[in-house]
Amino acid sequence: MRPSELLGPHGPFTEQNPSFAVRESQGRMADAVEEALEQQSTLVVEAGTGVGKTFAYLVPAMLHPGKVIIATATRHLQDQLFLNDLPRVKAILRASRDVALLKGRSNYLCRYRLEGAKTLEFIRSGELREQLRTIDAWTMRTQSGDLAECVGVPEGSPILGMVTSTTDNCLGSDCPNFQDCFVFEARRRAQEADLVVINHHLFCADAQLREEGFGEFLPEADALIFDEAHQLPEIASAFAGQTLTSRQLLDLARDTLNEQLRDAPEMGALRDLAGALEKAVADFRLAFELQPPRDAWSAARDKPVLIDALHALECALTALREGLALAAPRGKGLENAQKRAEAALALFARFSQAENAEEVLWYELSARGFALHVTPLDAAAGLARALHGRPRALVFASATLTAQGRFEFFTRRVGLGKETVTLRLDSPYDYPRNALLYHPPNMPEPNSPAYTRAVVEAALPVLAASGGRAFLLFTSHRALKEAEQLLRHHLTHPMLVQGEMPRHRLIERFRELGNAVLLGTQSFWEGVDVQGEALSLVIIDKLPFAMPDDPVLKARMDAMRKQGLEPFVHHQLPQAILTLKQGAGRLIRGEQDRGVLMLCDPRIRSKPYGKQFLDSLPPMRRTQSLEAVRAFFGKPAE
């Protein structure tokens, strides 16, 4: 049977679950994926919300005789796919395929670093110590070493970085715990399995290793399937460059202390050198105090205070490197630390030299840390080499891959040619009946100082009509914080704000309350699925154009102009359209869902490009009437 028949009205999915929704578009996608796998060809498919794209690629993947790798965008989606969707498809098809889950090394406990963390003086008491005890006890029970399974340790806890390894500090086969290494075991399982679930970051990290000639850790496969493929270009761009963070340097200092105590206790001078590096890292961060949170390095390199701090940091790192060179013969951990210091110094040298026209140097600040980045202007060539290194099937799937109905923006960014087979499948949901697109009238221009206040004022009567049950999606943290302060004085429904708790817990709480209003920025525009009446209103403050002061974007725009291309038309506009489609896609997640999408930005009506945004959205009825919104929700006019 073809995949479409298996997913059809007389297939096993319907036989075993009479409520299974048979969708013609799902069958079309499944057959197209099967054809790509059989012919080892490339397929790019946009499957609107409700098509059921996960089963549409899992069924042919499960039936394919060759090895298949499926890459999702995030670790959360990996777990959902591996723990829920894959077992269900495998059971219904009665398939004997062996499946494996493989994540990046930072997700797995490192026994060697766990032992080192136990000796750290600053976690001998308090919350971190309790979390360390929780992990230590869990180590006795776990089979996989995947820290996502460890209950009682928050997702963003600093302790996780102390008990996991990185490419920098992993000792590999020289590690005394190598035979019991969770990362090594996960990779061995992936090599043996028929179907492996990874994420985009892991694919790009493997591609970088292969490009640099340092080997690989992903198995060879006959087919690669990328879900949420719209995220792949940006992830690939990040991996194609280099980054040095304050955390990497502080980890180096901390690991030096651990390894010195373990293998060279009489070399106390290393402790002073590590302490000097920690101080230099803190001083370098302080030197940025009057700088923007992110900018091109060219805008900072003429600031004497920054250059002096960079030089001091480089000197502290050089001194530590020299001390480690003397200590390296005493142990593999000390030898590894020396190599990490040398790699960091090599990147510092990039920031002291003239910039290459093919890349952009830039910095990024967090509350207490910093990151120095070297990012190529165009990662398409490197990504194309990684994808087409050998004959195999390639499938790219997402709900948002087209802008104005065309795939070119995506295919160009992943290095695919014009001959690539594409398939566009609209959502089967009844948007004209179940959704309403509301443009509040008389909104000020988005650059007005009073804009966010106007968004809140326009939103309040709509929130009253909907009974809460809303997402408010913002394009900046600043606007979110301003809206939060304004809403606290006027909102009569429970309010949840991004950052108050982990994202998954916020969504759980949103569902539990049933009438809440959730305020979020970028991470809530996609990958969030709330079906049913709990989410009946999505409010978007502005059209999601990328910040024009982003250093990488500015450099890319300059490069496009030199090529005779208009950056707004060829990059900014299609990227914003895809992002808006993602945000709007939060509204209707099930066949019975009903809701209102409120787009506050007046440019959607006043600018010529506004029509391109509207034409890319599902076919909803449109209105500027608040009374129409109240009628939709069944509320009488006030």
ZIJO-V880794 format. One record per backbone hydrogen bond with DSSP energy under -1.0 kcal/mol. NH is the residue of the N-H (numbers start at 0). CO is the residue of the C=O. Records with the same first field share a line. If there is no record, write none. Layout:
NH: CO / CO
This chain:
5: 1
6: 2
10: 7
12: 5
14: 10
15: 11
19: 16
26: 22
27: 23
28: 24
29: 25
30: 26
31: 27
32: 28
33: 29
34: 30
35: 31
36: 32
37: 33
38: 34
40: 35
42: 393
43: 420
44: 395
45: 422
46: 397
47: 424
50: 47
55: 51
56: 52
57: 53
58: 54
60: 56
61: 57
62: 58
63: 59
67: 193
68: 222
69: 195
70: 224
71: 197
77: 73
78: 74
79: 75
80: 76
81: 77
82: 78
83: 79
84: 79
85: 80
87: 83
88: 84
89: 85
90: 86
91: 87
92: 88
94: 89
99: 194
101: 196
106: 103
107: 104
108: 144
109: 162
113: 109
114: 110
115: 111
116: 112
117: 113
118: 115
119: 116
122: 119
123: 120
129: 125
130: 126
131: 127
132: 128
133: 129
134: 130
135: 131
136: 132
137: 133
138: 134
140: 137
141: 137
146: 106
148: 145
149: 146
156: 153
159: 156
169: 165
173: 170
174: 171
177: 174
179: 176
180: 177
184: 180
185: 181
186: 182
187: 183
188: 184
189: 185
190: 186
191: 187
192: 188
193: 97
194: 97
195: 67
196: 99
197: 69
199: 71
202: 198
203: 199
204: 200
205: 201
206: 202
207: 203
208: 204
209: 205
210: 206
211: 207
213: 208
221: 66
222: 66
223: 392
224: 68
225: 394
226: 70
228: 396
230: 227
231: 228
234: 230
235: 231
236: 232
237: 233
238: 234
239: 235
241: 373
243: 371
245: 369
248: 244
249: 245
250: 246
251: 247
252: 248
253: 249
254: 250
255: 251
256: 252
257: 253
258: 254
259: 255
260: 256
261: 257
262: 258
263: 259
266: 263
267: 265
269: 266
270: 267
272: 268
273: 269
274: 270
275: 271
276: 272
277: 273
278: 274
279: 275
280: 276
281: 277
282: 278
283: 279
284: 280
285: 281
286: 282
287: 284
288: 285
290: 287
294: 362
296: 360
298: 295
299: 296
300: 296
302: 299
306: 302
307: 303
308: 304
309: 305
310: 306
311: 307
312: 308
313: 309
314: 310
315: 311
316: 312
317: 313
318: 314
319: 315
320: 316
321: 317
322: 318
323: 319
324: 320
325: 321
326: 322
327: 323
329: 326
330: 327
334: 330
335: 331
336: 332
337: 333
338: 334
339: 335
340: 336
341: 337
342: 338
343: 339
344: 340
345: 341
346: 342
347: 343
348: 344
350: 346
351: 348
358: 355
359: 374
361: 372
362: 294
363: 370
364: 292
365: 368
370: 363
371: 243
372: 361
373: 241
374: 359
376: 357
382: 378
383: 379
384: 380
385: 381
386: 382
387: 383
392: 221
393: 40
394: 223
395: 42
396: 225
397: 44
402: 405
405: 402
410: 406
411: 407
412: 408
413: 409
414: 411
415: 410
419: 416
422: 43
424: 45
430: 428
433: 429
434: 430
435: 594
436: 620
437: 596
438: 622
447: 444
450: 447
453: 449
454: 450
455: 451
456: 452
457: 453
458: 454
459: 455
462: 458
463: 459
464: 460
465: 461
466: 462
467: 462
469: 515
470: 536
471: 517
472: 538
473: 519
479: 475
480: 476
481: 477
482: 478
483: 479
484: 480
485: 481
486: 482
487: 483
489: 486
490: 486
495: 516
497: 518
499: 496
505: 501
506: 502
507: 503
508: 504
509: 505
510: 506
511: 507
512: 508
513: 509
516: 493
517: 469
518: 495
519: 471
523: 520
524: 521
534: 531
535: 468
536: 468
537: 595
538: 470
539: 597
540: 472
544: 542
549: 546
553: 549
554: 550
555: 551
556: 552
557: 553
558: 554
559: 555
560: 556
561: 557
563: 560
564: 559
569: 565
570: 566
571: 566
572: 567
574: 570
575: 571
576: 572
577: 573
578: 574
579: 575
580: 576
581: 577
582: 578
583: 579
584: 580
585: 582
586: 583
592: 589
594: 433
595: 535
596: 435
597: 537
598: 437
599: 539
603: 600
604: 601
605: 601
606: 602
609: 606
612: 608
613: 609
614: 610
616: 613
619: 617
620: 434
622: 436
628: 624
629: 625
630: 626
631: 627
632: 628
634: 629
